[in-house]
Amino acid sequence: MYFLLLVSVLVFSPVVVCVDIIGPTHRAIWGTWGSMQYCPKGSYAAGYVMKIEPKQGDRDDTSLNGIMLVCSSLEGGLFGGTITSTVGRFGDWGEVIICPKYMFLKEFALQVEEYRHNGDDTAANYIKFRCGRMDSGDSGSCNYEIALTPGYGFWGVISGWSRACPPNSAICGIQTKVEDYQRNGDDTSLNDVKFMCCNGDSWKK
């Protein structure tokens, strides 16, 4: 089952009914934005996977390299496959974390390490989400948190929660900002992320 979930699907640009784009309360500064990628029409993000490089000891660390969204229909079927935007080259994909049935990703918190000046920068380290029903909105109503154990990354501080997707919408797209491979320089990989919120009525038609 996990193998099927982790096979990314090729998603052509649909006619998107965007009601909001949400970003983190704290972000790093390096890299280039990839393209926004979307769940297939009629599906929304109901889970996620992180690509994390383990600690490298005395060598260069990058920590979080990629975020993959798992798409689901309103009825709870995982027919939409998985989507990613740009992904860094280091680390391995981890465990799939899924919302309860009939709930979807609505808001998130990103863990980012501050600029180290002459130290080893890692930028984004970890991400966690809150799930809510399609009709939920505002941060207080999306209170089912999903996160990979232990609930935080190696370095940096988890920022405050992002703005929640508006009522009758959920996360349906992702765009990541990733620094290119620096060869003999200091790699940071994933630095920033944006999520698209799609309307539950018009997106499914």
C-alpha positions in Angstrom: 0.0 0.0 0.0 2.7 2.5 1.0 4.5 1.7 -2.3 1.5 2.8 -4.3 1.1 6.0 -2.2 4.7 7.0 -2.8 4.5 6.8 -6.5 4.1 10.4 -7.6 1.5 11.0 -10.3 2.0 13.3 -13.2 -0.5 16.2 -12.8 -1.3 18.4 -15.7 -2.2 22.0 -14.8 -6.0 22.0 -14.2 -8.3 25.0 -14.1 -7.6 25.8 -10.5 -10.3 27.3 -8.2 -7.9 28.9 -5.7 -9.4 30.5 -2.6 -6.2 31.1 -0.7 -2.4 30.4 -0.7 -1.0 29.9 2.8 2.7 30.1 3.8 4.7 29.7 7.0 5.2 32.3 9.7 9.0 31.8 9.4 11.1 30.8 6.4 14.7 30.6 5.1 16.1 32.8 2.3 17.9 30.6 -0.2 16.8 28.7 -3.3 14.5 29.0 -6.2 10.7 28.4 -6.3 9.6 25.2 -8.2 6.3 24.9 -10.0 3.0 24.6 -8.1 1.7 21.0 -8.3 -1.9 20.0 -7.6 -3.8 17.0 -6.5 -6.0 15.7 -9.4 -9.3 17.5 -9.6 -11.7 16.1 -7.1 -9.1 15.3 -4.5 -7.4 17.1 -1.7 -4.3 16.6 0.5 -5.1 14.2 3.4 -1.6 13.2 4.4 2.1 13.9 3.8 5.6 12.4 3.8 8.9 14.1 4.5 12.3 13.5 2.9 14.9 14.0 5.6 18.6 13.6 5.6 19.9 12.1 8.8 22.5 14.0 10.9 25.9 13.9 9.0 28.2 14.4 12.0 31.1 16.6 10.9 29.9 16.8 7.3 27.3 19.2 5.8 23.8 18.8 7.0 20.6 19.7 5.1 17.8 18.0 7.1 14.4 18.5 5.3 14.8 18.0 1.6 11.2 17.4 0.3 7.5 17.3 1.2 5.1 15.0 -0.5 1.3 15.3 -0.3 -1.0 12.3 -0.3 -4.3 13.1 -2.2 -7.7 11.8 -1.2 -11.3 12.2 -2.5 -14.0 13.8 -0.4 -15.3 10.2 0.3 -11.9 9.2 1.7 -10.5 7.2 -1.1 -6.8 7.7 -1.8 -7.3 7.8 -5.6 -5.3 10.9 -6.2 -1.8 9.5 -5.7 0.9 11.8 -4.4 2.4 15.1 -5.5 5.6 17.0 -4.9 7.1 20.3 -6.1 10.9 20.6 -6.2 12.8 18.2 -4.0 16.4 18.3 -2.7 18.8 15.5 -3.5 19.7 14.3 0.1 18.0 11.9 2.4 15.2 9.4 2.1 11.4 9.5 2.1 9.9 8.5 5.5 6.6 7.4 6.9 3.2 8.3 5.4 1.1 10.3 7.9 -2.6 10.5 7.1 -5.6 12.5 8.5 -8.6 10.6 9.9 -11.2 9.7 7.2 -13.2 12.7 5.8 -10.5 15.1 7.1 -7.9 17.0 5.1 -4.8 19.1 5.6 -5.9 22.7 6.5 -2.9 24.4 8.1 0.8 23.8 8.9 3.8 24.8 11.0 7.4 24.8 9.5 10.5 24.3 11.6 13.4 26.5 10.3 16.9 27.0 11.6 18.1 30.7 11.8 20.9 31.8 9.5 24.2 30.6 11.1 26.6 33.1 9.4 29.8 31.1 9.5 28.1 27.9 10.6 26.4 25.0 8.8 23.0 26.2 7.6 20.2 23.7 7.3 17.1 26.0 6.6 13.9 24.0 6.9 14.1 21.0 9.2 10.5 19.6 9.7 6.8 20.2 9.0 3.6 19.2 10.7 0.0 19.8 9.8 -3.5 20.1 11.3 -6.4 18.3 9.8 -10.0 19.5 9.6 -13.3 18.6 7.9 -13.9 20.4 4.6 -16.4 22.8 6.2 -14.0 23.8 9.1 -12.0 27.0 9.0 -10.0 29.3 11.3 -7.1 27.9 13.2 -9.2 27.0 16.3 -11.4 24.6 14.5 -8.6 22.6 12.8 -7.3 21.0 15.9 -6.4 17.4 14.8 -2.6 17.5 14.6 -0.6 15.0 12.6 3.2 14.8 12.8 6.0 12.3 12.4 7.4 11.1 15.8 9.0 12.8 17.7 7.1 15.9 16.5 10.1 18.1 15.7 13.3 18.2 13.6 17.0 18.4 14.4 17.7 22.1 14.4 15.7 25.4 14.6 12.4 26.4 16.1 8.9 25.3 14.9 7.1 28.5 13.8 3.6 29.4 14.7 0.7 27.8 12.8 0.0 29.2 9.4 -3.4 30.7 8.5 -5.9 27.9 8.0 -7.6 27.2 4.6 -11.0 29.0 4.6 -14.2 27.0 5.3 -15.3 24.7 2.5 -11.7 24.3 1.3 -8.5 22.3 1.9 -4.9 22.1 0.8 -4.8 20.8 -2.8 -1.4 22.1 -4.1 2.2 22.6 -3.1 5.1 24.8 -4.2 8.6 24.5 -2.6 11.7 26.7 -2.6 14.8 24.6 -2.8 18.5 25.6 -3.0 20.4 23.9 -5.8 23.2 21.5 -5.0 26.2 23.6 -3.8 28.9 21.0 -4.6 31.7 22.2 -2.3 29.5 24.9 -0.6 27.0 24.7 2.3 23.8 22.9 1.2 20.5 23.8 2.7 18.0 22.2 0.3 14.4 23.0 1.3 13.9 26.6 2.5 10.3 27.6 2.1 6.9 26.2 1.0 3.5 27.5 -0.1 0.2 25.5 -0.1 -2.8 26.2 -2.4 -6.3 25.9 -0.8 -9.0 24.7 -3.2 -12.8 25.1 -2.8 -14.7 21.9 -2.0 -17.6 22.6 -4.3 -16.1 23.9 -7.5 -13.0 21.8 -7.4 -14.9 18.5 -7.4 -17.1 19.3 -10.4 
